[in-house]
Amino acid sequence: MEANTGASEVSLSKFPDSSESEFSYSASRNRLLVAISMAESEGYVATRDALIELLKELEASKLTRLPCETHDSK
């Protein structure tokens, strides 16, 4: 019985509940949209295009974290 409880705890820690994932997805998407807007206003076409590709990837896979968000762990 204890092994099953441990396994479910591991599953919960690996896969956060959907409300947390949706919040992270929404926050990541909003940050990308702001970055795209800033890149457009500064005339950085290559940066804007790269950010748009990242936004498409985020929306396609519903990533919960952006690859560049590693600074959060510090």
MMTF fields as JSON, N, C-alpha, C and O atoms, coordinates in Angstrom:
{
  "mmtfVersion": "1.0.0",
  "mmtfProducer": "UNKNOWN",
  "numBonds": 295,
  "numAtoms": 296,
  "numGroups": 74,
  "numChains": 1,
  "numModels": 1,
  "chainsPerModel": [1],
  "groupsPerChain": [74],
  "chainIdList": ["A"],
  "bondAtomList": [4, 2, 8, 6, 12, 10, 16, 14, 20, 18, 24, 22, 28, 26, 32, 30, 36, 34, 40, 38, 44, 42, 48, 46, 52, 50, 56, 54, 60, 58, 64, 62, 68, 66, 72, 70, 76, 74, 80, 78, 84, 82, 88, 86, 92, 90, 96, 94, 100, 98, 104, 102, 108, 106, 112, 110, 116, 114, 120, 118, 124, 122, 128, 126, 132, 130, 136, 134, 140, 138, 144, 142, 148, 146, 152, 150, 156, 154, 160, 158, 164, 162, 168, 166, 172, 170, 176, 174, 180, 178, 184, 182, 188, 186, 192, 190, 196, 194, 200, 198, 204, 202, 208, 206, 212, 210, 216, 214, 220, 218, 224, 222, 228, 226, 232, 230, 236, 234, 240, 238, 244, 242, 248, 246, 252, 250, 256, 254, 260, 258, 264, 262, 268, 266, 272, 270, 276, 274, 280, 278, 284, 282, 288, 286, 292, 290],
  "bondOrderList": [1, 1, 1, 1, 1, 1, 1, 1, 1, 1, 1, 1, 1, 1, 1, 1, 1, 1, 1, 1, 1, 1, 1, 1, 1, 1, 1, 1, 1, 1, 1, 1, 1, 1, 1, 1, 1, 1, 1, 1, 1, 1, 1, 1, 1, 1, 1, 1, 1, 1, 1, 1, 1, 1, 1, 1, 1, 1, 1, 1, 1, 1, 1, 1, 1, 1, 1, 1, 1, 1, 1, 1, 1],
  "groupList": [{"groupName": "MET", "atomNameList": ["N", "CA", "C", "O"], "elementList": ["N", "C", "C", "O"], "formalChargeList": [0, 0, 0, 0], "bondAtomList": [1, 0, 2, 1, 3, 2], "bondOrderList": [1, 1, 2], "singleLetterCode": "M", "chemCompType": "L-PEPTIDE LINKING"}, {"groupName": "GLU", "atomNameList": ["N", "CA", "C", "O"], "elementList": ["N", "C", "C", "O"], "formalChargeList": [0, 0, 0, 0], "bondAtomList": [1, 0, 2, 1, 3, 2], "bondOrderList": [1, 1, 2], "singleLetterCode": "E", "chemCompType": "L-PEPTIDE LINKING"}, {"groupName": "ALA", "atomNameList": ["N", "CA", "C", "O"], "elementList": ["N", "C", "C", "O"], "formalChargeList": [0, 0, 0, 0], "bondAtomList": [1, 0, 2, 1, 3, 2], "bondOrderList": [1, 1, 2], "singleLetterCode": "A", "chemCompType": "L-PEPTIDE LINKING"}, {"groupName": "ASN", "atomNameList": ["N", "CA", "C", "O"], "elementList": ["N", "C", "C", "O"], "formalChargeList": [0, 0, 0, 0], "bondAtomList": [1, 0, 2, 1, 3, 2], "bondOrderList": [1, 1, 2], "singleLetterCode": "N", "chemCompType": "L-PEPTIDE LINKING"}, {"groupName": "THR", "atomNameList": ["N", "CA", "C", "O"], "elementList": ["N", "C", "C", "O"], "formalChargeList": [0, 0, 0, 0], "bondAtomList": [1, 0, 2, 1, 3, 2], "bondOrderList": [1, 1, 2], "singleLetterCode": "T", "chemCompType": "L-PEPTIDE LINKING"}, {"groupName": "GLY", "atomNameList": ["N", "CA", "C", "O"], "elementList": ["N", "C", "C", "O"], "formalChargeList": [0, 0, 0, 0], "bondAtomList": [1, 0, 2, 1, 3, 2], "bondOrderList": [1, 1, 2], "singleLetterCode": "G", "chemCompType": "PEPTIDE LINKING"}, {"groupName": "SER", "atomNameList": ["N", "CA", "C", "O"], "elementList": ["N", "C", "C", "O"], "formalChargeList": [0, 0, 0, 0], "bondAtomList": [1, 0, 2, 1, 3, 2], "bondOrderList": [1, 1, 2], "singleLetterCode": "S", "chemCompType": "L-PEPTIDE LINKING"}, {"groupName": "VAL", "atomNameList": ["N", "CA", "C", "O"], "elementList": ["N", "C", "C", "O"], "formalChargeList": [0, 0, 0, 0], "bondAtomList": [1, 0, 2, 1, 3, 2], "bondOrderList": [1, 1, 2], "singleLetterCode": "V", "chemCompType": "L-PEPTIDE LINKING"}, {"groupName": "LEU", "atomNameList": ["N", "CA", "C", "O"], "elementList": ["N", "C", "C", "O"], "formalChargeList": [0, 0, 0, 0], "bondAtomList": [1, 0, 2, 1, 3, 2], "bondOrderList": [1, 1, 2], "singleLetterCode": "L", "chemCompType": "L-PEPTIDE LINKING"}, {"groupName": "LYS", "atomNameList": ["N", "CA", "C", "O"], "elementList": ["N", "C", "C", "O"], "formalChargeList": [0, 0, 0, 0], "bondAtomList": [1, 0, 2, 1, 3, 2], "bondOrderList": [1, 1, 2], "singleLetterCode": "K", "chemCompType": "L-PEPTIDE LINKING"}, {"groupName": "PHE", "atomNameList": ["N", "CA", "C", "O"], "elementList": ["N", "C", "C", "O"], "formalChargeList": [0, 0, 0, 0], "bondAtomList": [1, 0, 2, 1, 3, 2], "bondOrderList": [1, 1, 2], "singleLetterCode": "F", "chemCompType": "L-PEPTIDE LINKING"}, {"groupName": "PRO", "atomNameList": ["N", "CA", "C", "O"], "elementList": ["N", "C", "C", "O"], "formalChargeList": [0, 0, 0, 0], "bondAtomList": [1, 0, 2, 1, 3, 2], "bondOrderList": [1, 1, 2], "singleLetterCode": "P", "chemCompType": "L-PEPTIDE LINKING"}, {"groupName": "ASP", "atomNameList": ["N", "CA", "C", "O"], "elementList": ["N", "C", "C", "O"], "formalChargeList": [0, 0, 0, 0], "bondAtomList": [1, 0, 2, 1, 3, 2], "bondOrderList": [1, 1, 2], "singleLetterCode": "D", "chemCompType": "L-PEPTIDE LINKING"}, {"groupName": "TYR", "atomNameList": ["N", "CA", "C", "O"], "elementList": ["N", "C", "C", "O"], "formalChargeList": [0, 0, 0, 0], "bondAtomList": [1, 0, 2, 1, 3, 2], "bondOrderList": [1, 1, 2], "singleLetterCode": "Y", "chemCompType": "L-PEPTIDE LINKING"}, {"groupName": "ARG", "atomNameList": ["N", "CA", "C", "O"], "elementList": ["N", "C", "C", "O"], "formalChargeList": [0, 0, 0, 0], "bondAtomList": [1, 0, 2, 1, 3, 2], "bondOrderList": [1, 1, 2], "singleLetterCode": "R", "chemCompType": "L-PEPTIDE LINKING"}, {"groupName": "ILE", "atomNameList": ["N", "CA", "C", "O"], "elementList": ["N", "C", "C", "O"], "formalChargeList": [0, 0, 0, 0], "bondAtomList": [1, 0, 2, 1, 3, 2], "bondOrderList": [1, 1, 2], "singleLetterCode": "I", "chemCompType": "L-PEPTIDE LINKING"}, {"groupName": "CYS", "atomNameList": ["N", "CA", "C", "O"], "elementList": ["N", "C", "C", "O"], "formalChargeList": [0, 0, 0, 0], "bondAtomList": [1, 0, 2, 1, 3, 2], "bondOrderList": [1, 1, 2], "singleLetterCode": "C", "chemCompType": "L-PEPTIDE LINKING"}, {"groupName": "HIS", "atomNameList": ["N", "CA", "C", "O"], "elementList": ["N", "C", "C", "O"], "formalChargeList": [0, 0, 0, 0], "bondAtomList": [1, 0, 2, 1, 3, 2], "bondOrderList": [1, 1, 2], "singleLetterCode": "H", "chemCompType": "L-PEPTIDE LINKING"}],
  "groupTypeList": [0, 1, 2, 3, 4, 5, 2, 6, 1, 7, 6, 8, 6, 9, 10, 11, 12, 6, 6, 1, 6, 1, 10, 6, 13, 6, 2, 6, 14, 3, 14, 8, 8, 7, 2, 15, 6, 0, 2, 1, 6, 1, 5, 13, 7, 2, 4, 14, 12, 2, 8, 15, 1, 8, 8, 9, 1, 8, 1, 2, 6, 9, 8, 4, 14, 8, 11, 16, 1, 4, 17, 12, 6, 9],
  "groupIdList": [1, 2, 3, 4, 5, 6, 7, 8, 9, 10, 11, 12, 13, 14, 15, 16, 17, 18, 19, 20, 21, 22, 23, 24, 25, 26, 27, 28, 29, 30, 31, 32, 33, 34, 35, 36, 37, 38, 39, 40, 41, 42, 43, 44, 45, 46, 47, 48, 49, 50, 51, 52, 53, 54, 55, 56, 57, 58, 59, 60, 61, 62, 63, 64, 65, 66, 67, 68, 69, 70, 71, 72, 73, 74],
  "secStructList": [7, 2, 2, 2, 2, 2, 2, 2, 2, 2, 2, 2, 2, 2, 1, 7, 7, 2, 2, 2, 2, 2, 2, 2, 2, 2, 2, 2, 2, 2, 2, 2, 2, 2, 2, 2, 2, 2, 2, 2, 2, 2, 6, 7, 2, 2, 2, 2, 2, 2, 2, 2, 2, 2, 2, 2, 2, 2, 2, 2, 2, 6, 7, 1, 1, 7, 6, 6, 4, 4, 4, 4, 4, 7],
  "xCoordList": [0.822, 0.0, 0.864, 0.559, 1.939, 2.775, 3.444, 3.623, 3.807, 4.453, 3.504, 3.926, 2.225, 1.248, 1.101, 0.994, 1.093, 0.98, 2.189, 2.048, 3.369, 4.586, 4.55, 4.973, 4.049, 3.977, 3.033, 3.321, 1.907, 0.975, 1.556, 1.282, 2.354, 3.002, 4.005, 4.112, 4.735, 5.69, 4.947, 5.375, 3.844, 3.064, 2.574, 2.627, 2.1, 1.603, 2.712, 2.486, 3.903, 4.989, 5.5, 5.941, 5.443, 5.895, 4.882, 5.262, 3.629, 2.573, 1.704, 0.794, 1.979, 1.19, -0.269, -0.592, -1.133, -2.549, -2.764, -1.942, -3.863, -4.098, -4.197, -3.802, -4.706, -4.83, -3.46, -3.282, -2.481, -1.121, -0.508, 0.161, -0.727, -0.194, -0.801, -0.091, -2.101, -2.766, -2.245, -2.06, -2.004, -1.473, -0.085, 0.21, 0.774, 2.133, 2.112, 2.879, 1.242, 1.12, 0.677, 1.245, -0.333, -0.858, 0.19, 0.345, 0.909, 1.946, 3.074, 3.576, 3.479, 4.539, 4.101, 4.876, 2.855, 2.325, 2.289, 2.663, 1.845, 1.782, 3.168, 3.343, 4.156, 5.528, 6.048, 6.734, 5.722, 6.15, 5.488, 6.144, 4.205, 3.509, 4.1, 4.239, 4.448, 5.089, 6.454, 6.802, 7.224, 8.549, 8.444, 9.257, 7.452, 7.238, 6.907, 7.45, 6.03, 5.655, 6.862, 7.038, 7.691, 8.89, 9.86, 10.443, 10.034, 10.939, 10.451, 11.249, 9.138, 8.576, 8.801, 9.157, 8.597, 8.743, 10.191, 10.452, 11.129, 12.55, 13.089, 14.234, 12.273, 12.688, 13.532, 14.222, 13.49, 14.272, 13.46, 12.792, 13.518, 12.709, 13.112, 12.245, 14.407, 14.87, 14.436, 14.006, 14.548, 14.125, 12.625, 12.164, 11.866, 10.412, 10.036, 9.185, 10.673, 10.361, 10.696, 9.945, 11.819, 12.2, 11.202, 10.844, 10.755, 9.775, 8.433, 7.76, 8.045, 6.79, 6.865, 5.893, 8.017, 8.194, 8.096, 7.494, 8.693, 8.622, 7.184, 6.754, 6.441, 5.035, 4.225, 3.375, 4.485, 3.784, 4.074, 3.179, 5.346, 5.729, 5.034, 4.562, 4.978, 4.31, 2.84, 2.316, 2.173, 0.749, 0.492, -0.522, 1.397, 1.219, 1.396, 0.681, 2.335, 2.641, 2.143, 2.206, 1.644, 1.21, 2.324, 2.09, 3.548, 4.674, 4.31, 3.628, 4.753, 4.456, 5.566, 5.366, 6.745, 7.863, 8.595, 8.733, 9.055, 9.871, 11.287, 11.752, 11.979, 13.346, 14.279, 15.232, 14.033, 14.925, 14.597, 15.222, 13.646, 13.238, 14.062, 13.579, 15.264, 16.08, 16.525, 16.915, 16.482, 16.902, 15.97, 16.345, 14.757, 13.805, 14.323, 13.932, 15.191, 15.665, 16.733, 17.077, 17.257, 18.316, 17.758, 18.513],
  "yCoordList": [-1.194, 0.0, 1.255, 2.216, 1.256, 2.449, 2.756, 3.921, 1.72, 1.935, 2.654, 3.532, 2.285, 2.954, 4.417, 5.267, 4.722, 6.111, 6.901, 8.025, 6.321, 6.985, 7.241, 8.298, 6.277, 6.428, 7.559, 8.322, 7.672, 8.746, 10.105, 11.098, 10.159, 11.422, 11.833, 13.013, 10.869, 11.163, 11.672, 12.643, 11.031, 11.454, 12.884, 13.678, 13.211, 14.559, 15.589, 16.688, 15.251, 16.221, 16.373, 17.455, 15.301, 15.386, 16.121, 16.841, 15.946, 16.519, 17.435, 16.967, 18.732, 19.656, 19.665, 19.264, 20.123, 20.152, 21.117, 21.998, 20.939, 21.691, 23.192, 23.967, 23.628, 25.064, 25.716, 26.829, 25.039, 25.574, 25.618, 26.59, 24.582, 24.537, 25.64, 26.306, 25.835, 26.878, 28.252, 29.104, 28.485, 29.776, 29.987, 31.068, 28.971, 29.082, 29.3, 30.108, 28.587, 28.74, 30.152, 30.792, 30.642, 31.978, 33.047, 33.983, 32.915, 33.887, 33.852, 34.903, 32.664, 32.535, 33.152, 33.846, 32.895, 33.439, 34.964, 35.635, 35.506, 36.96, 37.586, 38.626, 36.965, 37.486, 37.464, 38.392, 36.401, 36.33, 37.41, 38.027, 37.65, 38.685, 40.063, 40.87, 40.339, 41.611, 41.708, 42.753, 40.627, 40.626, 40.84, 41.558, 40.224, 40.411, 41.867, 42.452, 42.449, 43.851, 44.772, 45.706, 44.509, 45.319, 45.169, 46.154, 43.947, 43.717, 44.456, 45.036, 44.434, 45.142, 46.643, 47.295, 47.197, 48.642, 49.091, 50.239, 48.194, 48.523, 48.175, 48.493, 47.527, 47.185, 45.925, 45.734, 45.065, 43.828, 42.719, 41.945, 42.645, 41.688, 40.252, 39.404, 39.966, 38.6, 38.15, 37.01, 39.041, 38.715, 38.466, 37.507, 39.327, 39.171, 37.831, 37.116, 37.489, 36.223, 35.023, 34.049, 35.093, 34.007, 33.886, 32.778, 35.014, 34.992, 34.45, 33.723, 34.794, 34.275, 32.757, 32.059, 32.24, 30.788, 30.123, 29.059, 30.759, 30.22, 30.245, 29.314, 31.302, 31.387, 30.274, 29.658, 30.018, 28.932, 27.587, 26.759, 27.38, 26.132, 26.016, 24.943, 27.121, 27.143, 26.787, 25.964, 27.406, 27.149, 25.73, 25.126, 25.196, 23.844, 22.779, 21.777, 22.996, 21.961, 22.291, 21.45, 23.514, 23.98, 23.782, 23.281, 24.186, 24.129, 24.903, 25.926, 24.429, 25.147, 26.106, 27.0, 25.932, 26.844, 27.114, 26.224, 28.321, 28.648, 28.134, 28.108, 27.725, 27.228, 28.23, 27.823, 29.52, 30.542, 30.896, 31.801, 30.22, 30.556, 29.848, 29.675, 29.444, 28.729, 29.625, 29.116, 30.947, 31.863, 31.825, 32.287, 31.282, 31.198, 30.322, 30.512, 29.371, 28.438, 29.048, 28.475, 30.203, 30.831, 31.554, 32.134],
  "zCoordList": [0.0, 0.0, 0.0, -0.707, 0.786, 0.868, -0.47, -0.825, -1.202, -2.5, -3.455, -4.209, -3.426, -4.282, -3.917, -4.801, -2.631, -2.189, -2.668, -3.15, -2.536, -3.002, -4.497, -4.963, -5.241, -6.692, -7.076, -7.998, -6.375, -6.709, -6.341, -7.016, -5.278, -4.913, -5.983, -6.317, -6.516, -7.586, -8.809, -9.433, -9.157, -10.313, -10.145, -11.084, -8.954, -8.717, -8.83, -9.337, -8.366, -8.443, -9.879, -10.267, -10.665, -12.054, -12.924, -13.848, -12.64, -13.457, -12.603, -11.919, -12.639, -11.824, -12.27, -13.388, -11.39, -11.76, -12.927, -13.179, -13.62, -14.852, -14.613, -15.483, -13.471, -13.232, -13.163, -13.66, -12.552, -12.491, -13.887, -14.238, -14.681, -16.04, -16.894, -17.647, -16.781, -17.552, -17.17, -18.04, -15.877, -15.436, -16.015, -16.525, -15.946, -16.473, -17.979, -18.504, -18.671, -20.121, -20.454, -21.339, -19.749, -20.009, -19.73, -20.514, -18.62, -18.271, -19.297, -19.694, -19.729, -20.735, -22.057, -22.715, -22.438, -23.688, -23.624, -24.586, -22.507, -22.361, -22.434, -23.068, -21.791, -21.859, -23.289, -23.715, -24.037, -25.435, -26.273, -27.112, -26.061, -26.824, -26.548, -27.467, -25.303, -24.955, -25.631, -26.181, -25.592, -26.22, -27.729, -28.311, -28.363, -29.804, -30.094, -31.031, -29.305, -29.48, -29.326, -30.108, -28.318, -28.098, -29.27, -29.722, -29.761, -30.888, -32.131, -32.868, -32.363, -33.511, -33.392, -34.374, -32.198, -32.02, -32.171, -32.528, -31.901, -32.038, -33.426, -33.745, -34.245, -35.599, -35.711, -36.713, -34.702, -34.729, -35.38, -34.694, -36.701, -37.45, -37.13, -36.921, -37.09, -36.823, -35.433, -35.253, -34.453, -33.09, -33.05, -32.43, -33.712, -33.748, -34.361, -33.831, -35.482, -36.151, -35.266, -35.228, -34.558, -33.651, -32.505, -32.106, -31.978, -30.892, -31.374, -30.644, -32.582, -33.137, -33.286, -33.0, -33.732, -33.838, -32.463, -32.324, -31.45, -30.095, -29.58, -28.899, -29.901, -29.508, -30.173, -29.531, -31.449, -32.146, -31.487, -31.318, -31.116, -30.444, -29.09, -28.715, -28.367, -27.065, -27.213, -26.462, -28.181, -28.38, -28.879, -28.528, -29.691, -30.228, -29.153, -29.141, -28.263, -27.279, -25.882, -24.985, -25.688, -24.363, -23.341, -22.241, -23.72, -22.787, -21.529, -21.604, -20.388, -19.151, -18.781, -17.958, -19.381, -19.125, -20.432, -21.271, -20.596, -21.75, -21.52, -20.381, -22.576, -22.412, -21.741, -21.076, -21.896, -21.342, -19.894, -19.34, -19.268, -17.909, -16.833, -15.714, -17.137, -16.16, -15.019, -13.968, -15.186, -14.126, -12.923, -11.845, -13.084, -11.97, -10.834, -9.683, -11.14, -10.117, -9.219, -8.185, -9.606, -8.798, -7.605, -6.825]
}
